[in-house]
Amino acid sequence: MPSSDPLPPKESALFRKLMKCYEMKQYKNGLKLAKQILSNPKYTEHGETLAMKGLTLNGLGRREEAYKYVRLGLRNDLRSHVCWHVYGLLQRSDKKYDEAIKCYRNALKWEKDNLQILKDLSLLQIQMRDLEGYKETRHHLFKLRPSQHASWIGFAMSYHLLGDLEMANSILDAFNQSQTLIEPNDYRHSELLLYQNQILVEACKYQEALDHLNKYENQMVDKLAVQETMGDLYIKIGQHSKAVAIFEELIDRNPENTLYYSQYFLARQITDADKKLSAFKDFQQTYPRAMCPKRLPLDVATGDAFRSVLDDYLRRGLRKGVPPLFVNVRSLHSQPEKAAIMEELILQYYENLTRSGHFSREDADNNLPVEPASAVVWTLLFLAQHYDNKRETEKALEYINAAIEHTPTLIELFIAKGRIYKHAGDPVEAYMWLDEAQSMDTADRYINSKCAKYMMRANLIKEAEDICGKFTREGVSAMENLNEMQCMWFQTECALAYQRMGRWGEALKKCHEVDRHYSEIIEDQFDFHTYCMRKMTMRAYVGLLRLEDVLRRHPFYFKAAKCAIEVYIRLYDKPLKSEETIEEIDTENLPPSELKKLRSKQRKAKKKAELESAQAAQAQIKREQHQKSKQQANQEADPEAPQLDELIPEKLERPDDPLEKAIDLLKPLQQLAKERIDTHLLAFELYSRKSKILLMIQSIKRALAIDAEHPQVHSCIVRLMQALPTLTKDLNVYVKTVVDKAVKELIGTKSAQQLNDEFIAQHNSSIMHLYEAARIMYNLDAKKQDAAIKLITSYDVTKLKLEDATKIFESLRDGVFGSCEDAVKTYKETCHKRFKYARLFRDNVESETEKTTEEGSSDAGNHVEKTTADL
């Protein structure tokens, strides 16, 4: 439909030039053309020109002016599809996709067959996963342009994403039949055929998919994908003999792919362990340099066969000096009998190597060549890692010290020693050994990153930033550069360190930075909607869409979201006071003499602060210059991108509604990480504080479905029982009926005390269950403080894990069981005897930390001096 306010030929030509300038990103020329049209008194309020002027201003980053002109243009010409389309583009640039979709739909009311608007609408619909709307739009585009490849592919894909695989396949079949001239090795056509085959496989039409592969195999360029799919399909339809030959070829092509071996055994229908071992031996002979045929037998072998296979594997690794040898076999520790055999073998190696230089007496008796001298140090390293994995710190340190004494230049030894101290509960000593390791090879990015991580575990964030600064861009602070590079392992560790230190605002800033990274990754898929359709990379595109749908399931996001939710809960329970309020309270309660001292102290502090601020001013100027240049660069790259609010720690740690902020972070976890019990335990904590009884019950039920024996679930049930009288007081009759029924299913007719007593009787061998029961015992009756404390402190300390002992000690220290200084002191002494390297259970930890940090450099220097002397 033409505009309700058409322009005469001269102005119309200028308007077309204006649109061309916008497409070519010649925004300043576009503004001149808009000015020429609007300077004509007859067309000063021409809607479409005003709208285009606004869109051009948006391209220059002048967002407020852009909205002003576009809205003015739309008001002057509500029936113009151009004005609605431009308003939609403006909303899209601000990431307001729902509003943009509404604008595009309004534009289509006045110009229903406009291709550009339909394409833009389809992009937003797939971005927002409005799959039904996407199907309708693609169908409309298909009817308008049936000769274009993209019309067919987009139409088929709309049905595929909706799960109508039959229709998607029939559309692609019709499209393939319409193709006449196909060039040899046409990659796009090949990808289309493989995409169609993927649809057939997802529809479980295995025979049809196999026939399709055989028919079009010559036209498919990705021969590896064809072979893998064909082999898998032969197994699914029961033609195992044909699959065997295919997977033998695939193994020959890549003998390091573990999936090929598992598929090969499925094809040969081998389930017996002995037959698998025999097959692996054949592969070892055929591919002597491949690692998979040597490592995979360790998972299936048992008894003497396992000993023999492990013996060969370990000897080869120790002889060659393979640093990740222990990591490769660490999973075997989950089976105690295999771990025992491993320990026995490695101890034999060490004994024989120190005596005769061979791995066994038989080798020495047979006068076989002596093993390389380095075999001893690798054996010692393996032993240290083995005992560290068993948390036998004394033995682990004994062997690692012997290894360092033997070869003080091997960096892996210092990394291993740091890891032993980390597992023993001494993060400061751990980071010092990692710092020493990285000082021996400052060009190794992995060791640098590992050292930074250990520093943050020791709450040394500034030092970690300085270490990372060796590999970040010059002229920019390491923290800013790591945020730009989306270095999420650093930011999550940083957030957890700030949380431990009680710096809530800084912790929240890091968590929100991680959250923004995931939002950016989701936004970045926008460009691929057109690119993949043009390049026909449909299999990869579908994979991308499915990945983006579950992106926030990633462990980095879960860790950051969990940290932020815990911080928000803490800020809700104990809100921070403003600095002015704190100062007023302090001065009001002080006597005159103390007030005078305080004022003097404040004056000195003010002078010191002024000096520090002068130094910080320079750094701030540099930061602002960098930020300015960064914004300019962003505007050049994407001037239409909206500017995000700055994350200021002081504002973040004083939120107006911390629970709502926490729930915003919880929702993605409830959708994508619902298989994790922590998600539902966090949900209960939030909803209990918001007094949402139905959601509290829902959280408990979901947690029970995952792990009914989890100790915290019991705690949640009892807390629900305690809150019931208050929460059900003014409930609707129907809601109360639902609540009563749900509570009866959960606990029956038992009281909280009965429930807790039964829980203690059932789980008296688990310390974490007893810990939760003790907390409930104290909460139900504060007079039972001694009994509650005794319940957890009388547990056999030799059966304790360091993590559990730490949690119990911190709860006693922080007053979870009320004031109990004697119990804290006694328990600390008991834990110190059990975990003598754990820093938490030592006295005078702070002074020790300072001393250790100061002496760290001299200690490292001593090792370097000794190394030089040995060399």
Phi, psi and omega in degrees: 000129181292162182296148178286348180227074185290152179266152175289168187308316183296309181292327179297321178295320178296322181294321178295321177295323178300315179295323179294319179298320179296317180297325180274002181062030175264071192293321182293319176296322179299319179296322178297317180294320179297320180297321179299316181292314186286343179287343175289120184307330182288336188236028179295337180243030179292118189302311185294322179292317177300318180296315180293327176296318177298317181295322178293319177298324178297325177296334178269003178086007180267077192293316183296316178297322181300312180297322181299312183288322181294317179295322178295316178298319180293321179297325181282339182212077184290343182262013180265124178292333179295314181298316179294321179296316179297318179297322176296318178297323179293317178295322180296321180294337177266012179063021176266075190291322180297317179293321180297320179299318178299318180297316180297321179295322176295322178297321181290340176296327183262344180212076192291340183251022179286115185297317184295318180294318179298318178296314179298320179296317181296324178297317179292324181293320178288327177296320181270001180059037170275080191290325178295314178296322179298319180297316181296317181294317179295325177295319179296315178297322180297318180292325181284323183228070182289348182272348182274138179301316184299329179295316179294313185294315179298321179295316179295318182295325180301322177286323179300314182292332177279350179094002177272078187289328180299313181293318180301317181294318182294324178295314180294325176298313180298320180295317180297322180291333180280348180281127182254303182262115178239119180288150176294143181057038177281107187294321182295316179295321178300314181296325179295319179295318179292327176294317177298321179295323177299321178297318179296320179295316179295332178278002180064024176265073190292319180294319179295321178295321179293317178297321178298317179297313181297324183290318187252014185304321182294337181268355183264125184276324182280083185294328180296314179298322178298312181297314181299315181294319181296315179299318179296320181292322178298322178294318184293329180265002174090007178267071190293326184298322179290327180291326182302312182299321181294314183287335172295319176296318181294320177296321178296325179289317181215090182286003179258006180269111184294329182297323181299322181293317180295321178291325178298317179291326175296319180295320179277356180056043179262123176239342182287134183296320182296320179292324177296318179297320178297318179296318179297324178297319178298318178295322179299321179289322181288321182236075186296338182268350182283143181271326184303313180296343178269326183274320185298326178301335180296333180283333185256335183286153176220162174062224183294325178298319178296316179303316182295314182294317180295322179302312179298317184293314182293318180301316181297315181294319180288325180293318182277342183074061181269109184303317182272026183302314181294321180299324180295330183250005184299326181299338180289345179293344178290346177250106188306322182293324178289322178296323180294318178296318179300315181297317180299315181296314186291327176292322176297317179302311184298316181298314183287325179295319180289334182274309189234352182084010177244164178283336181213163179295324181301320179297320180292318180296326181274006179056038176287159181303145179291144179290155179299151183300332181290342182301327181296314183293323178291327177293317178298319178298317180298317179298317180298316179293323180297311182287331175295321178297328177275359183060034172262083191297319183303310181295319181300315179293323179301314182286322181290325177295321177296321180294316180295322178296324180289311182225087185283006180253001184272113186297323183302331181292320181289324176297316180297320180294321176299319180295323179298315180293326177298313180292335180277354176096020179237084184294333181290312177298323180299313182293328180296320178291325176291324178297321178294320180298315182289335177290340178278340177211084186287351181268359183270111183293324181298311182294323177301313180295319180297318179297317179299320180296317180294324178297319180291328175295334177267011179064027178257074189289318181298317179296321179296320178297319179296320179296315179293334181299342178293337184241009178256174185292139180289149178085356179231142179296146183301321183298317180293318182293322179292328176291319177299321182278004180055046181278085192284332178297322180293316185289324178292318178296322179297315180299316180294323178295315178297323179297316178297326182276355180077017177265081193295319181297317179296319180298315180294323179301314180295319179296318180290329175297318177297317179300321179293326177301316181293324176296319178296318180298320178293320178295325184295343180290344185304318183293336184280344181298321179272322183300311184293327178291325181286320183272353178066025178272065191287324180296315179294325181293315178298320176299320178297313181299319180290326177293315181299328180295332182242023187301320184282011171277349185298142181304325180298317180293317181300316182296316181292317181295318179299315179301313182297318180297317178298321179294316179297322177297317179298319180289334175286315181293319182228079182299145178280139177275156177290154183298324180295319180297317181299317182294318180298316180299316182297314185289328180293325186271357185266144172288164184304317182297316180292325179296321178298315178299319181298316180298319178298317180296321180295322179297316178297317180296325180294316178299315179298319180296322179297319177297315180295321181293326177297319178290321182290335181300318179300313180297322181294320179300316179298318180297318181295320177298317179296318181296320180296314180295326179293317179296321178297318179297320179295321180292323177295320181287313181211084184295341183272354182291135180288147179276132180276151177294144178288139179270108182253117184306320183297325178282321183297324184277000175232062183286154178290319180222087184299327182292322178294320177299319180293321181295325176301323178280334181287324187304313176299327179292320179296329180277318190251341180239039184287347178278353177267128182292331180301327179302313185282331175291320176295321179299318179298317181300318181289312184290331177293326179284337177266001179058039178264091191294320181294320179289329175297314179295318178301316180298317180296316181296320179293321178295319179298323180295331180276311182206096183292341183265003181296131185300324183288339178295318177300317179299319179296318181298315181294320178296325176297317180299319180294326183275346186306310183304320181287316187286333183265006185300308185248030183284150171300146184302316183291320178296320180297323178297316179297316181297313181301318180295316181295318180294322179296321177294325183285314190233352182070227183249012183284153174275168180298321180296315179299317181299317181291319179297318178296321180298318179296318181295323182283329188237040183286356179258000181244121184294322182289329174291318179295325179298312179296321179295321179295320177299317180294318179303316181290321180293325180287324182209104183297340178292342181268027182303311182299317181295320180294315180294318180298324181303322182264327183280341180273358180294144182301112186293336180292339180267359183282145167267154181301319182298319181291317179298321179297314181297317181293314181299316181294325178292321177294316182294322185273005174084021177298328179254024182081190180285121183207062186298320180297317180296322179298313182297314181297315183293324178298316179296318179298314181292326180296324178293323182280319181239074190289344178267349183290124185293328184298328186265007177270160173273155177053048183296320184296314180295323178296319181298314180298316181297317182296318181295320179293322184276352185303315183293321180291324179297316178297321179299321179299318180296320181294318178299317181296319179300315180298318180297318180297322180291000000 
